[in-house]
Each structure stands twice: as C-alpha cells, then as structure tokens.
Amino acid sequence: MTALAKARTGSAGLDLVLRFRALGLVVALAVLVGVTTALNPRFLSAQSVRDLLFAAAVTLLLACGMTVVVLTRGIDLSVGSVLGLSAYVTGSALSATGMGTALALGLGLAVGAACGALNGVIVYFGRVPPLVATLGTLYVLRGVVYFIAGGTRINASDLPRGFLDFGSGHVLGVPYLFAVSVLVLAAVGVFLGRYRAGRDLYALGSNPEAARLAGVPAGRRLMTAYVLSGALAGLGGVLYAARFGTVDASAGYGMELDVVAAVVVGGVAIFGGAGTALGAGLGALLLTVIDNALPVLRIDQFWQQAIVGALILAAIALDRLVSVRAARALRTKGSHVR
C-alpha cells in the first residue's frame, strides 16, 4: 500500500469516528454497564436502572438548554442557581396553594425564563462576555434564594401528594421525570435540526460576523438561547423538588459544572457551532453511569473525578482536531477552485 493510500485510509477512518461520535458514547455506555454488571449483577436490576434514570433526568434536561447556549459560543453558568430558585419558589407556591402539577411546571418554566432573559440582556445589550455575565448571575440568584429561604426549608409533608407521586412515579419502568427530559431532548433536537431559528444558532457559533452579514438576527437568537436555557433550568427545579421532596437554599448548588461536563463530553464544541442535543443527552447519561458504576467497581473518588476530567480534555482535543481538518479541507477546496 502506498503512502498516499495509507493516508487516505487513515483519513477515512478518522472521518468515520468523528461522524459517529454519538455511537462512540453509546458503545462506552454499553462497555461500562457490561463490565459493572459482570462484577455486580444487581447493577442492572430494574430498581437500579430506575435509580440511574432518576439521577440522570435533571442533568439531561439542563444539558439540553446548555447545548443551545454553547452552540452560540456562549455558556450559562447560572443554571444551578436558576434551578435552586425555581425549586424553592415552586415548592413554596405548592405548599401555600396546593396547585396542580401542571401549574407548578408552568411556574418553574416562567421563573427560569425570566432568569434566562436577564442573562440574555446582560450578554447581548450589555456586551458582557457570557462567562462573566452568567458567573455574576450565578452568585446573584443564589443570594436571592438564600434571602427568600431565610434559613428555612420545604419538606415533603408540605407538598401535595399528587406532586410527590409525579416525582416518584414511572410508566413501564421509566420514571416520569426521565420521560419529561427525553421529550424535551427530542423537542430541542427538532428545533435545532429542522427550524431556521435553530440553524441560525449554529451559524452564530461558527462565524458570528458572517452570520450577521447573512441577515441572522443575532440579538433575537441569543435571547432565544438564554431564555430557553433558563426555562429548562427552571423546569429542572420543579423536577428536582418533585424527586427529592425536600428543598432548601442549596438546591442545585454546583450543578452547572456537571452540566457543562455533560455537554462537552457529549460532543458539543465549546468553541460553538457544532454539536447536538442527542450528544449532550448521551454525555449526561454517561457521566451519571460513571458516578454510579465506579463506586461499585471500588474505584477511589479521586479517580472518578480524574476520569471525568480526562473525558472533557479528550472531547476538547477532538473538537480541535475537527476544526483543523475542516479548515484544511476548505483550503484544499479553495486551491482546487483557483
């Protein structure tokens, strides 16, 4: 085989890996589950699987919203605080009025959307970098939660029975909370892939200046991204309250790091312009399985964190490799045209 043929074969193999990155996540999940189950058969019992899905539901939901923001070259570090605010406000309203679960979900969405709109205004109209803007609102909103809570907490006995049943119930073995997250994942995937507003987010992330020259309404699209991220974090707060029943001012604390990790591991380019909601969802599921499987494998907690860190670095390296190859391909195509 000539050197040229070898290069082409290697290139084709690499293209195949990059194209089926989501499949790689599925394979990694299968291998991890298989090895863990071989050592502890109870890991794949019906109850254990339900517990895994319960644990993944909220992270998966927030990862969908984070994906939309990261595609625009942004980031939303306030999602954990938005979740905490939504959980406490919704829990308080449920405790005081006994409202139905549907109204509680709507209230959580509204609280989150308002927080997301605040982020969008600061980022776009204030021209503040997303990292700085959302880091600021992370602390501000967390302070608001502590002020509202005043050192108190909401207990399961304060919440309506129907709401708690929603948090612990399941259909055909699938928890309601996970089913809601999967439906949102599907909706976000359709929005990004089938609608112009969703495709515009990719354009903004790939080349903001070119997107604006092409007529993409940057302000409106950025506001959409941050409002959607906030709304899903707010919805996540309602699911959090339904799952745990007990809510205090620390709800969702530090969760933003898990969400960012899930998105990056899932193949969403931290530099914007590439990635899918499906990949982010698989990333959230993979990290949840890692958190639950490694203790079963008797691996020290330090190594659990190190493995997640290594996955993030590998994902970023792969994104850079994709970017370099794409730029090289464009240069080659341009030289052929000339």
N, C-alpha and C positions, 0 to 999 in steps of 0.2 A: 504494500500500500504506500503510495507517495505521500510526501509531507502535506501536499495540498489536500489530498483525500482525507488524511487524518484530521487536518484542521477542520474540514467541513463536517466530518463525523462528530468531532468534539463539539462543534458549534451547534449541530442539530440536537445532540444530546442535552446540551445546556438549555437550548430553547425549549425542549420538551419539559425539562424540570421547571423552568420558570413559568411555562404556560399552565402547568398542572400543579401549581403551588398549593391550592386548596386540597388536592388529592394527597399531597405530602402530609398535610396536617391530619387528614383522616387516617392515613397509614400510621403516623406517630401515635395517634389516639388508640388505634387498634393494638399496636405493639405494646404500649404502656398498660392498657387494660388486660391484654393477654398475659403478660408477664406477672402482673399483680395478682390476677385470678389464679394463675398456676401455683403461686405461693400461698394464696389465701382465697379459697373458692367462695367464701362468703362475700368477697368484694363485689361480685356480680349478682348478688341476690336481689330480689325485687325491691326490698326495702333500701338496700344500699344504692341501687340505681335511682330510686326516687329521691333519696337524700342528695345525690350528686346533682340531679336536675334542679332541686330546690336551691342548692348552693349556687348553681350557675345562672339562675334566672335573672337576678338583678344585674349582675355584671354583664351578661349578654345584652340586656336592654340598654344599659348605659353605653356599651361599646358601639351599638348602632348609632346613637347620637354623636358620639365622639368621632366616628368614621366620617360623618358628614362634615364636621368642622375640620378635621385633619386633611381631608381632600382639598380644602381651600388654602393649604399651607398655614392653618391656624391650629389652635389647641384650646381645650376648655378644662382648666384645672379646677374649676369651681363645682364640678358635678357632684362631688361628695358632700359639699356644704348645701347645695341645692336639694339633694336627696334628704339630708337631715332636716332642713327647713320644711320641706313638703311633708315629710313623715310626721313631724311634730304638729304642724298646722292642721293636717288632715286628721290625725289622731285626736287632737283637741276638739275639732268640729264633730267628729263621730261621737266622742264622749259626751259632748254637750247637747247634741241634737238627735243622735241616733239615726242619722241619714243613711240612705241605702248605699250599697257598694258602688253602684254606677255613679252616683253623685260624688262619692269620695274620689273615684278615679278622675272625674272631671275636675274636681277641685285641685287635685295633685297636678294635673296637666296645666291648669291655669297658673298655679304658683310657679311651676317650673318655667313655663313660657315667659312669664314676667321677668324672672331672673335671667333667662336667656336673652331677652330683648335688651336688658340692661348691659349685658356683655357685648351684644352687637353694636349698641350705640357707642360704647366706650371705644371699641376696636375700630369701627368704621368712621364715625364722625369725630371722635377724639384723636384718631390716628395713633392710638397707643398699641404697641406690639401685643399680640394675643397672649403671649406668655405672661407679660407683666400685668395686663388688664385682668385676666382671669385669676392670676395669683392674688391680686388685690381683692377681687370679689369673693374668692375662697375665704379669706380671713374676715371680710366684712359680713358675709352671710352667716358664717359660723358664729360670729359675735352676736348677730341678730337672734340666732337660735338659742344661744345661752341666755340672752336677755329675756326672750319670751318664756323660756322654760323656767327661769328663776330658781334653778336647783331642784325642780320637781320632775317627775316622770309620769308617763301614761302607762297604766298596767292593763293586762289582758282583761281583767274584770271590768274595766271602764269601757271597753269596746263592745259593739253589738255582736251577738252570736253569729249572725249571718256573715259578717265581715271576717271573723276569725275562721269560719268554715271555708270561706273563699281562699284564705291563706294556707289552709292545711289540706284542702280537698284535691282530688285528682279524678281524671276520666281515663279509663283504660290504662291505668297505671301512670299516666302523665300528669304531673301537678298542674293545676290551673295557672299558677304563676309562670311556669315554664311555657305553657301553651300561649299565654299572652305575649311573652317575649318572642316566641317563634313567629307569631302573627305579625308583630312589629318588625321583626327582621325581614320577613317576606315583603312587607309594605315598603320598607326603606330600600330594599333591593330593587323593587319595581320602580320606585321613584327615581333612583339613581340611574337605572338602565334604560327606562322607557320614556321618561319625560324630559323635556328640554331644560327645565329648571335644574334637574338632577345632573344632566350632562354639562350644564354650564359650570357646575361646581368643579368638575374635572378640568375644564378649560381654565378656570381661575387658578387652580393649583398648578397646572402645567406651565402656564405663561400668563401672569396677570395682565401685563401690558398689552399683549396680543389679544387677549380676551376682551379687554375694554375697547380696543380699536375695532374688534369684530362686532361690537354692539351689545356685549353681555352687560346687563345691569348689575354691576359689581356690588353696589350698596344693598340692593334688594336681595341678591343672592346670599351675601354674607349675613344679613339679618335673618334670612330663612334658615341658614345653617345653625346659627347660635340659638335662635328660638326653638328649633327642632331639638337641638342637644339639651337645652334647658327643660323643654316639655317632657322629654323622655326621662331625664333625671328626676323630674317631679313625679312622673308616673312610677319610677323606681322607688321613690319614697313611700308611695301608697303600698306597693308590693312588699316593701321592707316591713312596714307596720303590720300588714296582714300576716306575714310569715312569722315574725317574732312576737307580736302582740304587745311587747314592752318597748316603749320609745322614750329616749331621753335626748339631751342636747348633743351627745356624742355619736348619734346615729350617722353612719356613713363616713365617719372620720378616717381619713387616709385612703378612701376607696378610689380616689382619682388615679393613684399610681397603678392599681390593679387594672383599671380600665384602659389606661394608656398602654400598659404592657400587653393586654389582650389585643388591642388594635394593631400594635406594631408587629407582634408575633403572628397575627393573622394576615399580614401582608399588605397592610395599608401604609403607603410610603409616607414617612414622617416629613418628607420634603414636599408633599402634596401631589395631587394629580393622578394618583394610581391607587387601586385597591377596591375591595368590595365589602359590602355588609356581611356577606356569607363568610368571607375570610375572617373578619373580625369576630363573628359569632363562633367560628371554629376555634379561634385563638382563645376566646373566653372559656370555652368548654375544655380545651386542652389544659389551660392553667388551673382550672378547677380540679380536673382529674389529677394533675400533678400534686396539688395541695393535699388531695385525699389519698393518693396512691403511695407517695414517698414515705409517709409515716408507717404504712403497712409494710413497706419494704425495709423498715428500720433504718432509714437514711436520716442523718442528723439535719436539724432545721437549717443550719448554715448552708448545707449543700442544696437544700431545697431552694433557697434564695439565690444561690450561685447558679443553679441550673436555669432558673427564670432569667437571670441577668445574661447568661450565655445565649439563651434563645433570642433575647432582644438584640444583642450585638450581632448575632448571626443574621437576623432579619434585616437590620440596617445595612449590613455589608452586602446582602443580596440585593437590596434596593439600589445601592450604589452601583453594583455590577450591572443591573438592568439599565440604569441611567447611562452608564458609559457605553454599553453595547448599542443602545438606541441612538446616542449621539454619533457613534462611529458609523452606524448604518445610514444615518441621514447624510453624513459627509460623503460616504461612498456613493450613495444615490445621486448626490449633487454633482460629484465629479463625473459620473457617467452621463448625466444630462448635458454637461458642458462639452 
